Amino acid sequence: ASGSRLELSPTVAHHGLASLESRGLIANWVQQNHDRLAQKAGFPQNKLNEIHGAWGDMKNPVKMMDDTLRSDLVDWLQAWTER
């Protein structure tokens, strides 16, 4: 495959998860990929934890394997586990 990784399209699975969220069946999504396909499928950004960063998002740059994760996203993840 060639072209920009930012031009990728969401899969049926991405759309399915976005549909489940719109019906109130998914509260949050922890995304470890950098591809932003969840948002393209319609999953709300405010319910998405892109723990390893995202391509094209200067506020949440992609983290390398030895980088420190954003503390606010780690805290958010911890809060979800305590619900």
Secondary structure, DSSP 8 states (H G I E B T S, - for coil): --S-GGG----HHHHHHHHHHHTTS---EEE--SS-HHHHTT--GGGEEETT--TT-TTS----TTS---HHHHHHHHHHHT-
